[in-house]
Amino acid sequence: MQTWIIGVVALLLCSALHAASGKELATGLGLSAASKAMKQWEAVFEKPDKMAKMGIDKLSDADKAELKSYLIGHAADSDHPEAAGL
């Protein structure tokens, strides 16, 4: 019984370790954080049709939250805008 519990815990930890970062998710979807201002990214995540157009709708809720945080945190008008090529 304990082996089963250890296996489940190990699987959950591995899943968490392999979760994509916001930057990886953005790159995979062909999105650039600096292409929009923070308010524009917020508007994207408020409208299902805009998320669908960008492929965001297919992500898990956790990945959507990670992506949204990254895009807004590195938007064109943020304190840390995404630099081209980085």
C-alpha atoms as a printed R data frame, in Angstrom:
   type eleno elety resid chain resno       x      y       z
1  ATOM     1    CA   MET     A     1   0.000  0.000   0.000
2  ATOM     2    CA   GLN     A     2   2.773  2.459   0.850
3  ATOM     3    CA   THR     A     3   4.521  1.758  -2.465
4  ATOM     4    CA   TRP     A     4   1.373  2.766  -4.312
5  ATOM     5    CA   ILE     A     5   1.162  6.048  -2.385
6  ATOM     6    CA   ILE     A     6   4.838  6.784  -3.024
7  ATOM     7    CA   GLY     A     7   4.287  6.120  -6.734
8  ATOM     8    CA   VAL     A     8   1.378  8.533  -6.917
9  ATOM     9    CA   VAL     A     9   3.308 11.240  -5.064
10 ATOM    10    CA   ALA     A    10   6.314 10.741  -7.355
11 ATOM    11    CA   LEU     A    11   4.082 11.008 -10.425
12 ATOM    12    CA   LEU     A    12   2.540 14.247  -9.165
13 ATOM    13    CA   LEU     A    13   5.949 15.726  -8.423
14 ATOM    14    CA   CYS     A    14   7.239 14.786 -11.873
15 ATOM    15    CA   SER     A    15   4.195 16.389 -13.483
16 ATOM    16    CA   ALA     A    16   4.801 19.591 -11.561
17 ATOM    17    CA   LEU     A    17   8.462 19.643 -12.519
18 ATOM    18    CA   HIS     A    18   7.639 19.238 -16.208
19 ATOM    19    CA   ALA     A    19   5.023 21.993 -16.284
20 ATOM    20    CA   ALA     A    20   5.772 24.482 -19.006
21 ATOM    21    CA   SER     A    21   6.769 28.012 -18.099
22 ATOM    22    CA   GLY     A    22   4.792 30.969 -19.383
23 ATOM    23    CA   LYS     A    23   7.567 31.776 -21.836
24 ATOM    24    CA   GLU     A    24   7.598 28.205 -23.187
25 ATOM    25    CA   LEU     A    25   3.832 28.280 -23.591
26 ATOM    26    CA   ALA     A    26   3.958 31.638 -25.370
27 ATOM    27    CA   THR     A    27   6.714 30.441 -27.688
28 ATOM    28    CA   GLY     A    28   4.765 27.269 -28.474
29 ATOM    29    CA   LEU     A    29   1.731 29.329 -29.426
30 ATOM    30    CA   GLY     A    30   3.779 31.863 -31.397
31 ATOM    31    CA   LEU     A    31   2.895 34.682 -29.003
32 ATOM    32    CA   SER     A    32   5.149 37.583 -28.060
33 ATOM    33    CA   ALA     A    33   4.404 39.282 -24.749
34 ATOM    34    CA   ALA     A    34   5.696 42.615 -26.034
35 ATOM    35    CA   SER     A    35   3.270 42.604 -28.959
36 ATOM    36    CA   LYS     A    36   0.487 43.935 -26.718
37 ATOM    37    CA   ALA     A    37   0.029 46.177 -23.696
38 ATOM    38    CA   MET     A    38  -1.042 44.695 -20.352
39 ATOM    39    CA   LYS     A    39  -4.696 45.770 -20.810
40 ATOM    40    CA   GLN     A    40  -4.756 44.161 -24.251
41 ATOM    41    CA   TRP     A    41  -3.524 40.831 -22.865
42 ATOM    42    CA   GLU     A    42  -6.119 41.038 -20.095
43 ATOM    43    CA   ALA     A    43  -8.799 41.562 -22.766
44 ATOM    44    CA   VAL     A    44  -7.600 38.476 -24.645
45 ATOM    45    CA   PHE     A    45  -8.081 36.308 -21.549
46 ATOM    46    CA   GLU     A    46 -11.554 37.733 -20.926
47 ATOM    47    CA   LYS     A    47 -12.905 36.687 -24.333
48 ATOM    48    CA   PRO     A    48 -13.166 32.999 -25.241
49 ATOM    49    CA   ASP     A    49 -13.185 33.763 -28.977
50 ATOM    50    CA   LYS     A    50  -9.882 35.648 -28.716
51 ATOM    51    CA   MET     A    51  -8.337 32.835 -26.679
52 ATOM    52    CA   ALA     A    52  -9.545 30.317 -29.268
53 ATOM    53    CA   LYS     A    53  -8.066 32.345 -32.121
54 ATOM    54    CA   MET     A    54  -4.652 32.197 -30.423
55 ATOM    55    CA   GLY     A    55  -4.954 28.554 -29.316
56 ATOM    56    CA   ILE     A    56  -5.007 29.460 -25.631
57 ATOM    57    CA   ASP     A    57  -8.371 27.755 -25.115
58 ATOM    58    CA   LYS     A    58  -6.761 24.327 -25.506
59 ATOM    59    CA   LEU     A    59  -4.496 24.823 -22.470
60 ATOM    60    CA   SER     A    60  -5.261 23.599 -18.973
61 ATOM    61    CA   ASP     A    61  -6.440 26.171 -16.436
62 ATOM    62    CA   ALA     A    62  -3.018 26.081 -14.752
63 ATOM    63    CA   ASP     A    63  -1.226 26.666 -18.056
64 ATOM    64    CA   LYS     A    64  -3.626 29.498 -18.941
65 ATOM    65    CA   ALA     A    65  -2.847 31.166 -15.618
66 ATOM    66    CA   GLU     A    66   0.899 30.718 -16.147
67 ATOM    67    CA   LEU     A    67   0.694 32.076 -19.699
68 ATOM    68    CA   LYS     A    68  -1.459 35.048 -18.662
69 ATOM    69    CA   SER     A    69   0.949 35.928 -15.867
70 ATOM    70    CA   TYR     A    70   3.915 35.782 -18.245
71 ATOM    71    CA   LEU     A    71   2.261 37.780 -21.031
72 ATOM    72    CA   ILE     A    72   1.041 40.532 -18.713
73 ATOM    73    CA   GLY     A    73   4.300 40.603 -16.750
74 ATOM    74    CA   HIS     A    74   6.334 41.037 -19.943
75 ATOM    75    CA   ALA     A    75   3.892 43.131 -21.997
76 ATOM    76    CA   ALA     A    76   5.107 46.149 -23.958
77 ATOM    77    CA   ASP     A    77   4.127 48.578 -21.188
78 ATOM    78    CA   SER     A    78   5.250 46.415 -18.248
79 ATOM    79    CA   ASP     A    79   8.227 47.039 -15.964
80 ATOM    80    CA   HIS     A    80   9.988 44.059 -17.587
81 ATOM    81    CA   PRO     A    81   8.999 43.973 -21.266
82 ATOM    82    CA   GLU     A    82  10.050 40.955 -23.269
83 ATOM    83    CA   ALA     A    83  13.202 41.716 -25.239
84 ATOM    84    CA   ALA     A    84  13.408 40.422 -28.775
85 ATOM    85    CA   GLY     A    85  15.424 37.222 -29.130
86 ATOM    86    CA   LEU     A    86  15.581 36.409 -25.415
